Each structure stands twice: as structure tokens, then as C-alpha cells.
Amino acid sequence: MTRGAGRRGGPEERAVLLVAGLADLAVSSVGTALGTVRGLLRRSDTADLAAAAEDDLMARGRLVLDRYAAVPPAHLEILARHAMARRAADDA
């Protein structure tokens, strides 16, 4: 199934190569992650590290919710408020 670097195979061959590449990437990433976890478990300050990670995740969650959950006021509502403020200023 090996071809020259400049040649393209059919859609089936490309799909197989793509899946094989993704599988290799996943296995490599899992291996790296397991090595990192093993290294973290050997540390004496694991509880402090976990608490710091939790605090960081909570802060990130707050930022995401503040960024995406806040709904801006409707455009027509803003225009209505401006019109009411203008009328109040004219009546005063």
C-alpha cells in the first residue's frame, strides 16, 4: 500500500491511510498522557497540584460562561430606551 509521496491513491486508500494515521496519533497521545499521569502520581504534592488544577478549571469555566452566556440586550429594546430618555428630556 506504500506509494510515492507525490502520488494520490483512490478514496478508499486515502480513507485507510487517514484512519491509520489518526489511530497512530491516538496511541501516541495516550502513551504520552499515561507517562505524564505516572509522573504526577509520583509527586509528593499531588493534592496541591490537583487543587490548583481544579481552581484553574473553575476560573476558565467562569470566563467561558461570562463570555458566552450573557445575552446582550435586544437592538429594539435599546432604541426604545433611547426614545424614552429623549422624551423624558424633552418633557423636563
C-alpha positions as CSV (number, residue, x, y, z in Angstrom):
1,M,0.0,0.0,0.0
2,T,3.1,2.2,0.0
3,R,3.2,4.8,-2.8
4,G,5.4,7.7,-3.7
5,A,5.0,10.9,-1.9
6,G,3.6,12.7,-4.9
7,R,1.0,10.2,-6.0
8,R,-2.5,10.1,-4.6
9,G,-4.5,6.9,-4.1
10,G,-8.2,6.3,-4.5
11,P,-10.7,7.4,-1.9
12,E,-10.6,4.0,-0.1
13,E,-6.9,4.0,0.2
14,R,-6.8,7.6,1.4
15,A,-9.5,6.8,4.0
16,V,-7.5,3.8,5.2
17,L,-4.3,5.9,5.5
18,L,-6.2,8.7,7.3
19,V,-7.7,6.2,9.8
20,A,-4.3,4.6,10.3
21,G,-2.7,8.0,10.9
22,L,-5.4,9.0,13.4
23,A,-5.0,5.7,15.2
24,D,-1.3,6.1,15.5
25,L,-1.7,9.7,16.8
26,A,-4.3,8.5,19.3
27,V,-2.0,5.7,20.6
28,S,0.9,8.1,20.8
29,S,-1.1,10.6,22.7
30,V,-2.5,8.1,25.1
31,G,1.1,6.8,25.8
32,T,2.3,10.3,26.4
33,A,-0.7,11.0,28.7
34,L,-0.1,7.9,30.7
35,G,3.5,8.8,31.2
36,T,2.5,12.2,32.4
37,V,0.0,10.7,34.8
38,R,2.5,8.3,36.2
39,G,4.9,11.2,36.7
40,L,2.3,13.2,38.5
41,L,1.3,10.3,40.8
42,R,4.9,10.0,41.9
43,R,5.0,13.6,43.1
44,S,4.6,14.4,46.8
45,D,2.4,17.5,46.2
46,T,-0.2,15.7,44.1
47,A,-3.1,17.0,46.3
48,D,-1.9,20.6,46.0
49,L,-1.4,20.1,42.2
50,A,-5.0,18.7,41.9
51,A,-6.4,21.6,43.9
52,A,-4.6,24.2,41.7
53,A,-5.8,22.4,38.6
54,E,-9.4,22.5,39.9
55,D,-9.1,26.2,40.7
56,D,-7.8,26.8,37.2
57,L,-10.6,24.9,35.6
58,M,-13.2,26.7,37.7
59,A,-11.7,30.1,36.6
60,R,-11.8,29.0,33.0
61,G,-15.4,27.9,33.3
62,R,-16.4,31.3,34.8
63,L,-14.7,33.1,31.9
64,V,-16.4,30.9,29.3
65,L,-19.8,31.4,30.9
66,D,-19.2,35.2,31.2
67,R,-18.2,35.3,27.6
68,Y,-21.0,33.3,26.0
69,A,-23.9,33.1,28.5
70,A,-24.5,36.8,28.8
71,V,-27.1,37.8,26.3
72,P,-26.8,41.4,25.0
73,P,-30.0,43.5,25.1
74,A,-32.1,43.4,22.0
75,H,-31.5,46.2,19.5
76,L,-35.1,47.4,19.5
77,E,-35.0,47.5,23.3
78,I,-32.0,49.8,23.2
79,L,-33.7,52.0,20.7
80,A,-36.9,52.2,22.8
81,R,-34.9,53.2,25.9
82,H,-33.2,55.9,23.9
83,A,-36.5,57.2,22.7
84,M,-38.0,57.2,26.2
85,A,-34.9,59.0,27.5
86,R,-35.3,61.6,24.8
87,R,-39.0,62.1,25.5
88,A,-38.2,62.5,29.2
89,A,-35.6,65.1,28.5
90,D,-37.9,67.0,26.2
91,D,-40.7,67.0,28.8
92,A,-38.4,68.2,31.5
